[in-house]
Amino acid sequence: MRIALLQCNPVVGDVVGNVRRIREAVESAASQGADLCVTPELAVCGYPPRDLLFREYFAEACWAALEGLAEELAAAATPMPAVLIGAPVRNAEPVGNGVFNSAVLLDGGTVTVVANKTLLPTYDVFDERRYFEPGRGCGRVVVAGRRIGVTICEDVWNDKSFWTDHRFYDTDPVAELLDGSVDLLVNLSASPFSLGKQAIREKMLSSLSARHGVPVVYANQVGGNDDLVFAGKSMAFDHMGRLIARGLGFAEDVVLTDPFAGTGIVHEDDAAPEAQAWQALVLGTRDYARKCGFSKVVLGLSGGIDSALVAAVAAEALGPDNVLGVLMPSPYSSKGSVDDSLELGRSLGIRTEIIPIEPMMRAFDSALEPVFAGRQPDVTEENIQSRIRGNLLMGISNKLGAMLLTTGNKSELSVGYCTIYGDMAGGLAVISDVPKTLVWSISRWLNKTKGREVIPVAIIDKIPSAELRPDQKDTDSLPEYEVLDAILKAYIEERHSRAALLAKGFAQADVDRVLHLVRISEFKRRQAPPGIKITDRAFGTGWRMPVACRVNLPEGLM
C-alpha cells in the first residue's frame, strides 16, 4: 500500500488557496501510484486558526471546500487516491464547543468524518480546549483493504510506556484504537518546532510502532505561522519501529512510503542545534513576511552580533536585494562598528544607508532642557538615542513598504535590556527566542558552513556593547552572558525556583538581580512584536505572565 504524506505549508485562513495546494499534491501523489494521501492536521484552514474558529461560517466554508475538492478528485481524468485530510468540522450537538478538530476521508466523491481529535492540549502555545469539542472513541477506516486507525497530533503523545514520569491525560486513544485491531496507525499532525523535539518525536513514534507491532505514518505541517514554525519531517515507521521514510525539513514535500513493504526515502537531517535554529529562523522570517504581504525588510545595523545575524537570516530568507540595513551612528559609536556594518553589508550583498543621529540628539537635548534642568544625564538620554533610531527605521519602513525587523535576542528581552519604542519597534522580532550564547554559536556555524566570513569575525569577537555612552559594555549592567543564559534557561525554560538556582551554585547576587529583572520587564515583553519560537518556552503565545504583580511567597519557596 503506497501512502503519500502531503507535507503542506498552509496559509492560515486561506481555505481556497490551501485546498488548491492540497489538490496539486494529491495529483502529484497519484502520478506516483499512491493508494492513500494523508495531510497534516487542519490542513484545509492552516494551524493554528485560533479565534477564526469562533466564526460559525468558517467551519462551514471549510466543509464546502472539502465537498468541492471531493467532486474535483472524483471527476479527474485519471483515478485519484483516497485522501485523509485535516479540517475543522461543526459540532451538530447543542452541548459543547462548536467545532471538532477532525480527520475527513475523501473517497469516490464522498466526504466522511473519520475521527475527531480526542486529546486537546492546553499547555505552552496550545489552547485547543478553548475552541474544540473533544472526540469520543477512535477513528477507523478501511482503504485498499487495509484497516487504518486514524489519530490527530496529540492523540499519539500519551503512551504510558513511553511517558513514564508524567502524562497530561488519563486516557490513551492509541491503546483504545489498537485494542480494536488495525493494520496501520495514521497521525495527522501540526506539531511546532523547538530545538531537540524531533529526536523525541522520532523516539516516541518508533516506540509506539514497535510496542504494538503496527506500522505508523505521521504527516506533519511545515512553514511559519505567526510565532510558530513547523519543520515538516513527516515520517513512516515499519511494524518493528524502524524509520523507513522521513520528509524534507523546513520545506514542502510529498513523502511516498509503503509501510508494509518497509520502503521509503529517509532524508538527511542535521540535528546540530545551530543548523536547526538557522533553518527555523529563515523559514519563520520568510513565511511571516510573505504571509503578511511583505517582500522587503529593513533593519538597523549596529556593528554588533545580533543585528548581523538578523541581517544574515533576512538575506537568506528574502534575498539580499530585498534587505536594507541602516547604520545610525552616534558620537558614541566606534569607527569599528561602522566599518564592520559596512563590511557585513558587502558580505551579504544587501544595500546599506548611513544616517548619523547626532543632530537629532542635540535637538532632543535642546527641547528637553527646560524640563531636565538640574538633572544629570542618565539612562534617559541613552533611551532617547534608541528611540531616535526606532523612529527613523519606522519612517523608512512606512515610506518603502518594508517590514522592520527588530534585532534583540532572548537574553536581552528576558531582563529588559532593550528600549520600548526604540530598538523594540518593528513587525517581527527575529531572534527574540535565541539566547545570546546561541547567537554566537549560530554565527560561527554559519561561517564554517558557508566556508567564508558571512558575518565578519570582528563582529563575532567584539565585546558586546550598546554604545549608548562612552566605554559602555553589556557586563556593566548584566552578568557575563554564559552565566546569564544558564540562569535564564533554568528559570524560564526549566521552571526552577530561586532556591533551586542557588542549589545549582549560581551566585545569590546574580540570581536575585536576574529574577528581579525578568519580573519587572514583563510590561515591555507585552508590547514587543511577535518573535519566532525555537525553544521549549518562548515569550510568545505560550508565555502568559501578569504584568501588575508582586511575587511574594513564603521563604524558601520562591
N, C-alpha and C positions, 0 to 999 in steps of 0.2 A: 504494500500500500504506500504510494508516494504522497507525501504530505508536504505542502508548501507553507512555510511560516512567512506571512506578509509583514515584514518589519517596516511599518509606515511611519512617516513624520507628519502627523496631522496638524492643522491649524485649529485651535480651539474655537468652536462656533461655526466654522466654515463647513457646514454639512454637505453642501453641494460639491465643493472642491475636494473634501475628504473622500466622498463616495466615488468621485471620478478617479482619484488616485488608487483607491482600492480596486475599482474595476480594471484599471490598467495592469495592476499587479496580478489580478486573477487571470487576465488574458495571457500574461507572461508565463504564469504557472501552468496554465492549460497547454501552452505550446511545448512545455517540458514534461508533459504527461502526468500532471498532478491529479490525484483522485479526490483530495480534500485540501482546501485552503483554510488557514487559521489567521485571524487578525489579532492585534493587541486588544486589550480592554478599552471599551468606549471609543473604538477607532472611528466610528461614524461622527462623533462630535469632538473628539480630542480630549485628552486627560491632562489636567483636571478642569472640568467645565464650571465648577464652583456654583455661584448663585444663578447662573443661567438655568440651572435645573429647577429653580422655583417658578420659572415661567412655563405655564401649562402647555403652551403651544410648542415649546422647544422639543419635548419628547415626542409630541405628535409629528413635528417636522422630521425628526429622525426616523420615525416609523414609516412615514410616507416615502422617505428616501430609500429605505430598505425595500419597500414594495416595488419601487421603480427599478432598483438595481436587480431584484429577483426577476422581474419581467425582461429586462435587457439581457441578462445572462441566459435565460431560458430561450430567448429568441435569437441568440447568436448563431451565426452560420456554422460554427464548429462547436461540438459539445463542450460545455463548461463544467468544471468540478463543483461539488458542493462547497459551500463557504460557511464556516463558523465565524461570526462577526460580532464584535462588542458594541453595545448600544444601550442608551437609557430607554427603558420601557415603562409606560404608565402603569401604576398600580390601580386596578379597577375596583379594589375593595374600598369601602368608606372609612376604614380604620388604617392608620399608619401613614408613613411618608408617601408622597405622591408618585415616586418612581422607583423602579428596581434598576440595579446595575446588572445587565443581562448579557448572556451569550445567545445569539439568534442564529438558526440554521436557515440558509437559503439553498433550496434544492428543488429543481424542476419547476421553478416559478412560484413556489410556496415559501412563506415566511413563518417560521415556527420558533417560539421561545423555548430553548432547551434547558437553560439554567439561569438562576438568579444568584448573585453573589451572596454568600452566607455570612462570612466574617467581614465586618465593616470597620476598618481601623479608625481610631480617633486619637492617635498619638503623633508626635512630631508634626509633619506637614499635612497629615491626613485628618479629614473631618467628615468622613463619609456617612456617619450616622446622622449628621445634620441633614443630609439630602435623601439617602436611600432607605428603603424598607429592606430588611434582611430577607434572604431567601429561606425557604423551608424545604428540607430534603435536598437531594443531589440530582445533578443533571446527567442523563444517559441518552445516547442516540446511536443508531446503527447506520454506518456509512460503509459502502463497499463490502458489506458482510462482516465488518468489524464492530464489536461492541465498545463504544467510546464513552469514557467518563469525562465530563466537562466541568472544569473549575475556573474560577476567576481570581487571579492575583493572590490576595491574602489567604484564600482558602487552602493553599498548599503550605502556608507558613505556620502551622500549628501542630506539627508531628511531635508527639510527646517523647518518641525515641530519639529525636534529634535535639529538641529544645528541652534539655533535662533540668536546667536551672530555673527557668521562668517561662510561663506561657500566658498570653493575654486572654485566651478564651478557654472555656471548659468543654467545647465540642471540637471535633476534628472531622470536617466534611470529607476529607480524603479517605479516612478509615471507614466511614459510613458508606462511601461510594464503592470502595473496593470489596466491602463485605457482600455487595450485590453482584460481584464478578464482572469485570470488564477486561477487555483485551489491551486497552490503551488509555492512558491518562493525558488529557489535554488541558493546558492552562493558558488563558488569555490574560496578559499582564500589562500594566503600566507602572513599572517599578522604578522609582527615581534613582539616579546615580548618586553614590557617595564613595569616597575612597575606601577601598577594601571590600566593598559589598559584593562585587562579582564573585570573588572567591568563596564567600559564604553561600551565595545563591547556588553556585555550581555544586558545592559540597552537599547542600541540603537536598537539591533535586536528585543528585546521584544516590544519596542515602535512601530517599523515598522510593525510587525505582528499584533499587537493589533489595530493599527490605520486603517490598510487596511482589517482586518478580514481574513487574509490569513496565513496559516502555513508557517514557514520559516525554512529551513535547511541550515546549514553552515559547510562546510568541510574545516578544516584548516591544513596547513602543520605543521609538528613537526620536531625538530632537529636543529643542529647548522650548519650554512653555513658561513664561514669566520667570520665576526664580529657580525653577526646576529644570534639570537636564536628564534626559533618558538616553541610556547608552546603547540600546538595542541588544546585540549579542544574544539573539534568540537561539535556543538550544534544543537538542534532542539527545535522549539517553536510551540505551537499549535496556532489556529486562534485567541485566546484571549491573546496571548503574554506570556503564561506560559511556563517556561523552562521545557521540558519533557525529554531531553537527553543531557548529556554532557560527552564527551570522557575523557580519562585519560589526565592528564597534564604531559608534558615533556616525553611522551612515545608514541610509535606507538599503534594504536588501530583500531578496526573495530567497529564502533558505529552503532548499529541497532536501528531503530526507526520507528514507524508508526505515522506520524504527524497528520493523520486524526482521528485515534483512540486515540491519546494522550498518546502513550506508548513509553517507552524507559527507560534507566538507567541513572541517574544523578550521576556521580562520585563526591565524595567529593573534595573540592578544598580549601586548606588552603591559605587564602588571605593575611596572615601576610607578610609584605614586606621582612622580613628576610627569611621566608620559600620560597617565590617566587624567591628571589635573589639567594639563595643557589642552588635551583634546576636548575635555568638558568645557573649558573656558572659551575655546574657539567656537565650538558648536553653539554654546549658550549665547555668546555675543552675536554670532551670525543670525541665529533664529530670532533673538529678541529684536534686533534691528529690522530684519526682513518682515517679521510678522506684525511689527508696529508701523510699517510703511516707510522705513528709513533705508537709504542706500549709502549714506555718507555719515561719518562721525568726526567729532573734533575732541581734542583733549589738551590739557596743559602739560607741557614738558618742563620738569623742574631740574633735570640733571640727576635725579635720584632713581633708585632701582624700581620703585613702584610704578611710576609713570612710564618708565622704559618697558616694563613687562606688559602693561596695558597697551602701549603702542604696538608692541610686537604681536599681541593677541589680535588687536584690531586689524593690523595689516594682513595677517593670515586669514582672518575671518571674512573680511570685506574687500581685500585687495588694496595694495598700497595707494593707488590713485584715489581711493575713497576715504583716506585718512588725512586729517590736518592736525599737526602738532604746533601748539602756540607756546613760545617762550615769553615769559613776562618777568624779566629780571628786575630786582630792586637794588638799592645800594648795598644790601647785604648778600646778594647773590655773588658767588665766586665766579671768576673767569672760567674756571674748570667746569662749573655746572653748565654754563652757556655753551662752551666748546663741546662738552660731552653730549649735550642735547642735539646740537647740530650734527655731530658725528653719528648719533643714533638715527637721526632723520635720513642721513645719506645711506646708512647701512640697510634701513628698512625700505628705502625708496619712497618715503612719504614726503609731502610738502610741509615746510615749516615756515612760520612767521615769527617775528620778534616785535613785542610791544613793551617797551620799558614802562614801569609803573611809578617811577619816582615823581613825575609831575602830578599824578593823581594823589599820591601820598601827601605831597605838600598841600594840595587843595583841601584834602580832608583835615589835615592838621590846622590849617587856617580857619576852616569853617567851624571846627570843634573847639578852637582855642578859648572862646568865652565860657564855654561850659566846662572845659577841663582845667581851667585856670587854677594854679596852685597844686596840681596833682602831677606826680612823676609818671613818665611813660612806663607802661607795663604790658601785660598780655593783651590789653585792649588794642593798642596800636598794632600788635602782631596780627590780631584777628582782622583788623581793617585791611591789612595787606592781602590777606587771604580772600576777603570779600570783594576787594577791588578785582582780583583775578577772576573770582566767580562771576562777577558782573560782566567782565569783558568776554569771558567764554560763553556765557548765556546769550550775550548780544550777537556773537558770531554764530552761535547755534541757530538763533532766530532768523538772522539775515540769510544764512546759507542753507537753511533747512537740513542741517546736520545734527544728529543726536550727540549731546555732550556726554562723554564717558567720565565718570569720576575715578580717581586713582588710589583711594585709600585702601589699606589692607585690613585684615581681620584684627590684627593686634591693636592697631590704632583705633578702630571702631569700637573694640571691646572696652577700652579705657577712656574713650572720648578725646583721644589725641588727634583731633580734627576740628574744623571750624564750621559750625552750622551756617548755612547761607554763603559759605565760602568754598573751600575745597570739597564740601559735601554736595554742592549744587550739581545737578545733572540728571540724566534719564536712566542710566544704568551704572551700578557700582560693580565693575567687572571683577575685582579681586577682593571684595569685601568679606569673602569667606576663605581667603588664603592667608594664613599666618605669615608674618614677616620672614621667619626662617624658611618657610616653603617657597616664598617669593625668590629668595636667593637660590634655593635648590633648583627650582624650575628654570631660572635664568642660566645657571651653569649647565644644566642638562640640555637646554635649547642650543647653546653654543656648541656643545660637544656633538649633539645630534646633527646639527646643520654643518658641522665641520668648519665653522668660521665664527667671528665675533659678531653675531646678530645684535647682541647687546654688548657694547664696549666694556672690556674688563675694568676700565677705570670707573665705570658706573657701579659695577658689581662690588668692587673692592672699596668703594668710598665709605667713609664713616657717615652713618645716617644723620641728617640734619634737615630741619625745616627751613633753615636760612632766613629766619624772620628777625634775628638780632645778631650782633657780632659774635663770632665764635660759638654759635649755638650747636649743641649736639642733642640727639634724642635722649641719651642717657642722663642729661641734666634733669629730665622730668620722669624718666621711666627706668626700671631695671634693664640690664642687658637683655636683648631680645630672646636669647636662648632661655634665660630664666623666666622672662615674662610669658613666652609662649608655652612653656611647660606648666606654669601656674594656670594659665587660661585654659589649656586643654583639659587639665584635671578638674577645674572648676566648672567650665561651661559644657564641655562635651561629655565628661565622665561624671559630672554632678557631685564631686566630692565636697565635703564640708570644710570649713576653716580648720577644724580640729584635724581632719584627715590630711589636709595640706601641710599642716605643721608636723604631723607624724611622718610625712614623706621627707622631711628635712629642709623644707623651704624656710627661709628666714622670716620671722614674725613680722618684721617691718615691711618686707616685700609683700607678704600675703595680705596684711591689713590694708596697705595702700592700694594694691591691685583690686581687691574685692570692693573697696570703697569706690574706686573709680568706675568699675563696672556698674555698680548700683546707681551712681548719680548721673551716668551718661545715657540712661535709658531714653530720656526725652530727645536726645539727638538721634538715636537709632530709630525712634518712631517716625522721624521726619526725613530719614535717609531714602535715597532711591532704591529700587529693588536691586538685589545682588544675585550672583549665580551660586547656588548651593553646591558645594563639593565635599563638605564634611558631614559627620553624623548630626551636628547641631549647629545650624546657621542662624544669623539674625534676620530671619525672613518670616514666612508664614508659620513656621514651626516654633517660633520664639514669641511667647505671649506674657511678658513680664509687665507688672503695673508700673506706671510712671511715678505717681504720687504714693510712695510707700516708705516705710522705715522698718527694715528687718531687725527686730529686737527679740531674740529668743533666749531662753534660759542658758546660763553659762555652760559652755561645753557642747551645745547642740547646734551652734551656727556653722 
